[in-house]
Amino acid sequence: MLCSFRNPAQKKYVRRMWVAAALCLVFATVAALSFHNAHPTGAFAYLLAVLPALPIIGAVIGTGVYLDEEKDEFQRNLLVQSLLGGSGAVLSITTAWGYLEDFTHVPHLHLIWVYPLFWLFACLSYPVVRLRYR
């Protein structure tokens, strides 16, 4: 599913994910520029700060919608296993990094990197999962 789209559900899913990614980048840019230039305060500052997370929520919902729309059980299974691989890797790495932060002097890991790391590891686990079925 990474490069070729075999059915309409996959095409819609990839389109949704690209839209969510683009909106996240746009909203993050708007928020960063607003905080840098306008220094918002109060409730507006909190709303502006979480604005880039809204497309991420949409992407998570979009993944659930894809799993519902995808009629091919094998394709659903591949994605679910890849998502589990991404989740496991991110949980392991962020936990280990947290201990490193507590006990040594490694730099702080900003939480905004957890979601991109999750997708990085999910994408890396996809070909490994596919190889299991050859």
CORLIN-V413841 format. One record per residue. N is the residue number from 1. PSI is psi in whole degrees, -180 to 180 (999 if undefined). OMEGA is omega in degrees with one decimal (NA if undefined). D_CENTER is the distance of its C-alpha to the mean C-alpha in Angstrom with 2 decimals. Layout:
BEGIN
<<N | PSI | OMEGA | D_CENTER> <N | PSI | OMEGA | D_CENTER>>
END
This chain:
BEGIN
<<1 | -12 | -175.3 | 16.44> <2 | -42 | -175.2 | 14.90> <3 | -28 | -178.3 | 17.83> <4 | 142 | -179.3 | 20.15> <5 | 117 | -173.2 | 19.88> <6 | -18 | -177.2 | 22.48> <7 | 168 | -177.1 | 22.51> <8 | -34 | -179.9 | 21.85> <9 | -41 | 179.1 | 19.06> <10 | -40 | 178.5 | 17.00> <11 | -46 | 179.4 | 18.02> <12 | -40 | -179.6 | 17.01> <13 | -48 | -179.3 | 13.56> <14 | -40 | 178.0 | 12.95> <15 | -45 | 178.2 | 14.64> <16 | -42 | -177.8 | 12.58> <17 | -39 | 177.6 | 9.27> <18 | -40 | 177.4 | 11.31> <19 | -44 | 179.2 | 12.77> <20 | -42 | 179.4 | 9.72> <21 | -44 | 179.7 | 8.70> <22 | -44 | 178.5 | 12.42> <23 | -38 | 178.0 | 12.91> <24 | -45 | 178.6 | 10.42> <25 | -43 | 179.0 | 12.45> <26 | -48 | -178.7 | 15.62> <27 | -38 | 178.1 | 15.24> <28 | -39 | 177.9 | 14.40> <29 | -45 | 178.4 | 17.45> <30 | -45 | -179.9 | 19.55> <31 | -46 | -178.6 | 18.86> <32 | -45 | 179.7 | 19.60> <33 | -38 | 178.7 | 22.69> <34 | -45 | 179.6 | 23.84> <35 | -34 | -179.5 | 23.77> <36 | -41 | -172.9 | 25.37> <37 | -40 | -171.2 | 28.07> <38 | -19 | -179.7 | 28.73> <39 | 61 | -179.1 | 27.95> <40 | 157 | -179.9 | 27.18> <41 | 171 | 174.3 | 28.21> <42 | -153 | -176.9 | 28.27> <43 | -36 | -180.0 | 26.19> <44 | -38 | 179.1 | 25.18> <45 | -41 | 178.8 | 23.64> <46 | -42 | 178.1 | 21.48> <47 | -43 | 179.3 | 20.44> <48 | -37 | -179.2 | 19.73> <49 | -34 | -179.8 | 17.69> <50 | -5 | -179.4 | 15.26> <51 | -45 | 179.9 | 15.27> <52 | -19 | 179.4 | 12.10> <53 | -20 | -177.9 | 10.20> <54 | -45 | 176.1 | 11.80> <55 | -28 | 177.2 | 9.84> <56 | -42 | 174.9 | 6.58> <57 | -42 | 177.0 | 9.16> <58 | -39 | 179.1 | 10.32> <59 | -39 | 177.7 | 7.40> <60 | -44 | 176.9 | 7.65> <61 | -41 | 178.6 | 11.32> <62 | -35 | 176.8 | 11.29> <63 | -42 | 176.1 | 10.16> <64 | -39 | 177.9 | 13.03> <65 | -42 | 177.9 | 15.26> <66 | -46 | -179.6 | 14.83> <67 | -30 | 176.1 | 15.81> <68 | -39 | -177.5 | 18.74> <69 | -32 | -176.4 | 19.73> <70 | 120 | -178.2 | 19.64> <71 | -20 | -179.7 | 23.22> <72 | 109 | -176.6 | 23.08> <73 | -35 | 179.4 | 22.66> <74 | -45 | 178.9 | 22.16> <75 | -41 | 176.0 | 19.17> <76 | -45 | -179.0 | 17.61> <77 | -41 | 177.9 | 18.51> <78 | -45 | -179.3 | 16.98> <79 | -45 | -179.4 | 13.51> <80 | -44 | 178.6 | 13.99> <81 | -37 | 177.5 | 15.31> <82 | -40 | 177.5 | 12.50> <83 | -39 | 176.2 | 9.99> <84 | -40 | 175.9 | 12.73> <85 | -44 | 177.8 | 13.07> <86 | -43 | 179.3 | 9.56> <87 | -47 | -179.2 | 10.17> <88 | -42 | 179.8 | 13.66> <89 | -45 | -179.5 | 13.10> <90 | -42 | 178.0 | 10.90> <91 | -44 | -179.5 | 13.46> <92 | -48 | -175.7 | 16.27> <93 | -43 | -179.6 | 15.48> <94 | -33 | 175.8 | 14.73> <95 | -46 | 178.0 | 17.82> <96 | -42 | 179.7 | 19.91> <97 | -38 | 177.2 | 18.97> <98 | -43 | 176.0 | 19.97> <99 | -40 | 176.6 | 23.26> <100 | -41 | 177.2 | 23.74> <101 | -41 | -178.4 | 23.34> <102 | -39 | -170.0 | 25.84> <103 | -16 | 179.3 | 28.36> <104 | -165 | -176.1 | 28.20> <105 | 41 | 176.4 | 27.55> <106 | 155 | 178.6 | 24.17> <107 | 154 | 178.6 | 22.28> <108 | 136 | 174.8 | 20.02> <109 | 115 | 178.5 | 16.27> <110 | 135 | -173.6 | 14.77> <111 | -19 | 178.8 | 12.17> <112 | -14 | -179.9 | 10.14> <113 | -9 | -176.8 | 9.26> <114 | -47 | -178.3 | 7.88> <115 | -49 | 175.8 | 4.15> <116 | -37 | 176.8 | 4.95> <117 | -40 | 177.5 | 7.30> <118 | -48 | -178.6 | 5.71> <119 | -33 | 175.3 | 4.79> <120 | -49 | -178.8 | 8.13> <121 | -33 | 175.8 | 9.85> <122 | -42 | 178.4 | 8.97> <123 | -37 | 177.6 | 10.36> <124 | -30 | -178.8 | 13.14> <125 | -20 | -177.6 | 14.07> <126 | -51 | 179.1 | 14.48> <127 | -32 | 177.9 | 17.74> <128 | -43 | 177.7 | 18.98> <129 | -44 | 179.8 | 18.68> <130 | -37 | -179.5 | 20.46> <131 | -29 | 179.9 | 23.14> <132 | -23 | -175.4 | 24.08> <133 | 13 | 178.4 | 25.36> <134 | 999 | NA | 27.55>>
END
